[in-house]
Amino acid sequence: MATDDGAERVGNVKRQLAKLFKTSLRVIVQDEELDVEPLIAPCTGKIGGDYQCNNTMSLWSKIKNKGTDFKDPSSVGQAIINNLPPSEIVESCSIAEIGSKQPKRVFVNVVLSKSWIAKTIQNMLLDGIETWAPKLSVKKAVLDFSSPNIAKEMHVGHLRSTIIGDALARLLEFSNVNVLRRNHVGDWGTQFGMLIEFLFENYPNLEDVSETAIGDLQAFYKASKQKFDDDADFKVKAQQAVVKLQGGESEYRQAWSKICDISRREFDKVYQRLGVNLEEKGESFYNPYIPRVIKELSKLGLVEESDGARVIFIKGVKIPLIVVKSDGGFNYASTDLAALWYRLNEEEAEWVIYVTDVGQQQHFDMLFKAAKRAGWLAADDSKYPKTSHVGFGLVLGQDGKRFRTRSSEVVRLVDLLDEAKSRSKTALIERGKAKEWSEEELEKTAEAVGYGAVKYADLKNNRLTNYTFDFDQMLSDKGNTAVYLLYAYARICSIISKSNKDIEELKRSGVIVLDHAGERELGLHLLQFSEAVEEAVTNLLPNVVCEYLYNLSEIFTKKFYTNCQVVGSAEETSRLLLCKATAIVMKKCFYLLGIEPLNKI
């Protein structure tokens, strides 16, 4: 049943147990100087309990020589149990000792009340999964991700930044953070001189320039680069074009705008297919702010002259951060400093997060240290305002090398998505779905499964590691894949549908009972959803949600459904509600990962 007590409706078990144990620890520790923050963690292997309090040994070491009545760690653990305030959350507590040496390691095991687990799940069914959202102290964040370069097609190298960035944005948004999704596209710089000059040579009348006229942007870029490298006169014109563009000459700005618009439309097609929303604020947007920012940093004494350039020296790094080149021009560091200043001051973000490959780690580390020296960021990374670099590894091919086509070209992202959809559609046709479904249903399902498979294969890995791109593996319906999870979700939807029961009415009138071990294990794992999301969003690791989702599917299938008949059983109402709760949590996990769930496959 619903409750008026907001605290009881929160799904984060660790936080609620921590409140109880903090009360107990404070009773035992009279010294206000001693740290008594509860250390609560799920029990590994579920031996003896569901959760454990791990303060016993550290507390014993702090108080054993202070004239207390405690004779050993076990007596401290027992005191922790004895001083716990009454709570409907806890069914029982016990002392656990491990190790062969004396004194043994001691911790307090906690068994949760199954009636409280059941009631908490029913509250969620009535009040919504949002009541289990983590509560973060940060209110506003800028998330910088994807960031392709204008006039270059998005390729597999942009895949990870786009997918990981979107998942992190969804996690933060679910946690009630206002997220500014920023696409920091490469739309400024020396390469635009050659692109604009090449455009003028091919289209003297800019009105003739269109998406179809230019055709393949990648080919257009390559042709202009080839001419830049081979034709000295063209190179001079291109360099002059950069100066005119940056000087604001209308014809050059118009040509630049044409190229950007065509490129932007191509990017948007990919984002639409991936279901990713971004607001573009490219390098050019921050260009007007660069002089002001460098002037401010100079006043603070951070900018120094070095070999004709203006730089910021970073302690512990041999190479300085160049903010003005020797020719007076600006670079990536100039733009990134201006962008960071803008995000902290104009957009008032408390947390600025950059999603790029691990190869840019040093650049961002230097950038952040410079910002700290300027006083823009908190010195302590646990406080706001702060920045984070979300690095990720490479996408590898079957040969263990960077993923490329057979002709050694970078794999275009649109081609990769086409193949994922095509393979998914072929699999559905082989299963006879073409006879059962309309062409529209077939297309929609093929897209959801194909794109979902690509996303999940990326996100299930710790982002810092490389991963091998393998269509056969990611589109398999066995093992830890999106296809397996989507089938599991569709199966649960089918169970609910075949019951012919009004689930909305059951939510209001039914009662969940967790008498069977499979029911209780499923219920406990459902409650741990909030903890998984909080860990993922705090550490910026989407793979934590993937692991949770896969384990939830396994527990439902192998522990609950295999052992607990649903439809037609005496416990049908309770078990249908457990099925519905599982479907709700799975659906939210899919959403957080940017994957579209399907009621049938």
Summary of the structure (lengths in Angstrom):
residues: 601
radius of gyration: 28.7
end to end distance: 33.6
largest distance: 92.2
contacts: 1902
relative contact order: 0.10
helix: 55%
strand: 12%
